[in-house]
Amino acid sequence: MMAAPSRSSPAASQYHPVLRALFVRRDPAVMGVLNITPDSFSDGGRFIEPDRALVQAKRMIAEGADILDIGAESTRPYGSKPVTADEELQRLRDILPAVARLGSPVSIDTMKSSVAAWALGNGAIVANDVWGLQRDPDMARVIADHGAPVIVMHNRDSVDPAIDIVADMVAFFARSLDIAANANIPRENIVLDPGIGFGKTPEQSMIALARLDDLSQFGLPLLVGASRKRFIASVSPSEPDQRLGGSIAAHLLAAQRGAKIIRAHDVAETIQALRVASAIEDKR
């Protein structure tokens, strides 16, 4: 049976300490993206070498990133190549522990429970599962065993332009929360992510953003990662590294609709935009 959506949020004091630290302020926290892959859609290959990855991590921390999200397998919807757990771990071994030693919280972006287990034992504090606990049957147990917060992302095996994407997200998250409850993952350790660009047409990604507050029925914090996504090019034709303006526009709207974490490649620019928007709101 699917867990029924809840309209009540956990009390702030109940959140996992990492999440509580992110949510104490008014503006959303910013998660910096560190892809150590050869084929990520935006920056594939740029940071696969340990030295370059560490430099980029330090840069994002200096720019104000509240948490770093490290991924060693591209999950882009088109053209990504699946990798084995061994290959994913090989990419992570010389990078993730070193980044964790910098002192900022680290999230592991993986869909494999064995990779999540290793990462959570070697410096990562948060698990970010692009299949929302529904792909690897052991993922929920691993996360529960480590007492880690988890980002549960909505995803689909295929794009269907005919569906109501918000209704699909609601049903998906209800299933994910049922899995989490059965694995004894505390509700206050869960963040929901609408999965912009995953299993969605560009129009559906924009609908998901426009109706983000529909997900408030779950009473859980929301993460939005619209950074450099393809839907931006459907409105304003552009390559991934030319989508900063669209990324910021989407993230500002997401913040207005309740997003508590913004996942971005361009950390400094995103933080500046959020702070300026907040300062302007203060003058109303």
C-alpha positions as a printed Julia matrix, in Angstrom:
284×3 Matrix{Float64}:
  0.0    0.0     0.0
  1.26   3.48   -0.84
  1.87   5.87    1.99
 -0.71   8.6     2.14
  0.66  12.13    1.6
  1.08  14.11    4.79
  0.36  17.81    5.07
  2.36  18.29    8.25
  6.1   18.96    8.14
  8.47  17.48   10.7
  9.42  20.04   13.34
 12.68  21.82   12.51
 14.37  20.25   15.53
 13.53  16.76   14.22
 15.47  17.06   10.97
 18.78  15.27   10.59
 21.52  17.71   11.78
 22.83  18.17    8.21
 19.41  19.14    6.91
 18.67  21.28    9.95
 21.84  23.27    9.28
 20.7   23.87    5.71
 17.21  24.97    6.66
 17.88  27.41    9.5
 18.08  30.39    7.18
 15.39  31.95    5.02
 17.07  31.62    1.63
 17.43  28.18    0.04
 20.68  26.3     0.55
 22.8   25.84   -2.57
 24.17  22.44   -3.56
 27.18  22.57   -5.86
 27.4   19.96   -8.62
 30.67  18.03   -9.0
 30.5   15.55  -11.88
 33.49  13.23  -12.06
 32.38  11.62  -15.29
 33.53  11.74  -18.92
 30.0   12.19  -20.32
 27.83  14.42  -18.13
 25.68  16.68  -20.29
 27.18  19.96  -19.13
 30.73  19.45  -17.87
 31.63  15.86  -18.71
 35.35  15.19  -18.42
 36.3   18.53  -16.86
 36.71  17.24  -13.31
 37.39  13.53  -13.68
 41.02  13.99  -12.62
 41.38  14.1    -8.81
 43.42  17.31   -8.73
 40.95  19.19  -10.91
 37.99  17.82   -8.96
 39.52  19.02   -5.69
 40.19  22.48   -7.12
 36.59  22.73   -8.29
 35.28  21.56   -4.91
 37.37  24.21   -3.13
 36.13  26.82   -5.57
 32.47  26.01   -4.95
 33.0   26.03   -1.19
 34.7   29.44   -1.43
 31.76  30.68   -3.5
 29.38  29.7    -0.73
 28.09  26.22   -1.56
 26.38  24.7     1.47
 26.77  21.1     0.27
 28.59  19.38   -2.6
 26.92  16.67   -4.69
 29.44  14.24   -6.21
 28.41  11.91   -9.02
 30.55   9.37  -10.85
 27.98   8.11  -13.37
 26.24  10.34  -15.85
 22.46  10.17  -15.57
 21.68  12.52  -18.42
 18.54  11.36  -20.24
 20.16  11.03  -23.66
 23.49   9.42  -24.54
 24.82   8.52  -21.12
 26.61   5.2   -20.75
 25.84   2.96  -17.76
 28.89   2.04  -15.72
 29.52  -0.83  -13.32
 29.69  -0.26   -9.58
 33.42  -1.04   -9.71
 34.01   1.67  -12.3
 31.94   4.16  -10.36
 33.87   3.38   -7.19
 37.17   3.67   -9.01
 36.29   7.23  -10.01
 35.22   8.09   -6.48
 38.02   6.55   -4.39
 40.61   9.28   -4.91
 38.12  12.16   -4.9
 35.2   11.78   -2.51
 37.19  11.26    0.72
 39.48  14.16   -0.18
 36.53  16.45   -0.84
 34.85  15.35    2.39
 38.0   16.33    4.3
 37.48  19.93    3.17
 34.79  20.14    5.83
 31.63  20.85    3.84
 28.82  18.28    3.72
 29.04  15.89    0.77
 26.2   14.12   -1.01
 26.73  11.01   -3.13
 24.75  11.04   -6.37
 24.28   7.37   -7.23
 21.58   4.85   -8.08
 23.6    1.87   -6.77
 23.3    0.76   -3.15
 26.86  -0.63   -3.07
 28.25   2.72   -4.16
 26.05   4.55   -1.67
 27.25   2.24    1.12
 30.91   2.86    0.3
 30.43   6.62   -0.04
 28.46   6.94    3.2
 31.27   5.08    4.93
 33.96   7.3     3.43
 32.84  10.85    4.02
 29.5   11.37    2.27
 26.68  12.36    4.59
 23.69  12.46    2.22
 22.5   10.01   -0.45
 21.0   11.41   -3.66
 19.08   8.71   -5.55
 17.81   9.69   -9.01
 15.42   6.73   -8.89
 13.83   7.65   -5.58
 14.58   4.32   -3.8
 12.67   2.46   -6.54
 15.45   1.06   -8.76
 17.94  -0.69   -6.46
 15.99  -2.8    -3.94
 18.77  -2.5    -1.35
 19.14   1.28   -1.49
 16.62   2.1     1.25
 18.2   -0.4     3.65
 21.69   0.98    3.09
 20.53   4.53    3.72
 18.61   3.49    6.83
 21.61   1.57    8.17
 23.77   4.69    7.87
 21.12   6.99    9.31
 21.68   9.25    6.33
 19.37  11.85    4.82
 18.17  10.93    1.33
 17.14  12.98   -1.68
 14.3   11.11   -3.38
 14.07  12.16   -7.04
 11.17  11.57   -9.4
 12.08   9.7   -12.56
 10.5    7.72  -15.37
 11.81   5.01  -17.72
 10.31   6.81  -20.71
  8.8   10.14  -21.6
  5.03  10.27  -22.09
  3.8   13.69  -23.23
  0.18  12.66  -22.59
  0.37  12.16  -18.83
 -0.33  14.61  -16.03
  3.26  14.92  -14.83
  2.33  16.37  -11.44
 -0.06  13.5   -10.71
  2.7   11.11  -11.77
  5.14  12.76   -9.35
  2.65  12.57   -6.5
  2.05   8.85   -7.09
  5.8    8.21   -7.45
  6.66  10.0    -4.21
  3.91   8.14   -2.35
  5.54   4.86   -3.44
  8.99   6.1    -2.47
  7.8    7.19    0.96
  6.2    3.81    1.49
  9.54   2.15    0.68
 11.34   4.55    3.02
  8.89   3.87    5.85
  9.23   0.12    5.43
 13.02   0.49    5.65
 12.71   2.68    8.78
 14.12   5.79    7.14
 12.84   8.63    9.34
 10.52  10.96    7.46
 12.56  13.94    8.69
 15.58  12.53    6.78
 13.83  12.82    3.4
 14.02  15.54    0.75
 11.94  15.37   -2.45
 13.25  16.36   -5.89
 10.85  16.73   -8.86
 13.61  15.56  -11.22
 13.62  18.37  -13.75
 14.59  16.93  -17.14
 14.26  13.3   -16.09
 11.53  11.29  -17.85
  9.83  14.53  -18.86
  9.32  16.6   -21.96
 10.61  20.18  -21.74
  7.01  21.31  -21.26
  6.5   18.81  -18.43
  9.68  20.04  -16.73
  8.29  23.57  -16.82
  4.93  22.37  -15.51
  6.73  20.6   -12.65
  8.43  23.89  -11.76
  5.28  25.98  -12.17
  3.31  23.64   -9.91
  6.08  22.89   -7.44
  3.92  23.93   -4.51
  1.56  21.04   -5.35
  4.19  18.86   -3.69
  3.77  20.69   -0.39
  1.08  18.11    0.44
  3.89  15.76    1.52
  5.12  18.18    4.16
  8.76  17.58    3.15
 11.52  19.91    1.98
 12.05  20.18   -1.77
 15.24  20.27   -3.81
 15.23  21.67   -7.35
 18.0   21.17   -9.88
 17.14  23.04  -13.08
 20.73  24.04  -13.77
 21.55  24.1   -17.51
 18.7   21.67  -18.27
 17.35  21.04  -21.77
 13.98  22.7   -21.18
 15.79  26.07  -21.14
 16.91  25.53  -24.73
 13.32  24.75  -25.74
 12.47  28.34  -24.79
 15.75  29.99  -25.73
 17.96  27.86  -28.02
 21.34  27.45  -26.33
 24.09  25.02  -25.41
 24.36  23.82  -21.77
 27.1   26.29  -20.84
 25.0   29.15  -22.28
 21.99  28.57  -20.0
 22.95  30.51  -16.9
 20.15  33.04  -17.31
 17.51  30.37  -17.73
 18.9   28.38  -14.81
 18.72  31.38  -12.5
 15.18  32.25  -13.64
 14.01  28.7   -12.91
 15.74  28.59   -9.55
 14.33  31.93   -8.41
 10.83  30.74   -9.25
 11.51  27.45   -7.48
 12.6   29.35   -4.37
  9.39  31.39   -4.49
  7.44  28.14   -4.62
  9.13  26.68   -1.58
 12.34  24.93   -2.68
 14.71  24.61    0.27
 17.75  23.42   -1.71
 18.89  24.58   -5.15
 21.26  22.27   -7.01
 23.45  24.27   -9.38
 26.61  24.18  -11.45
 27.13  27.96  -11.16
 27.31  28.43   -7.41
 28.41  32.06   -7.06
 25.89  33.37   -9.6
 23.06  31.36   -8.09
 23.78  32.56   -4.56
 23.99  36.15   -5.77
 20.62  35.86   -7.54
 18.93  34.34   -4.48
 20.34  36.99   -2.16
 19.36  39.89   -4.4
 15.84  38.52   -4.87
 15.53  38.15   -1.11
 16.82  41.66   -0.48
 14.31  43.09   -2.92
 11.47  41.17   -1.27
 12.49  42.76    2.03
 11.65  46.2     0.6
  7.99  45.38   -0.08
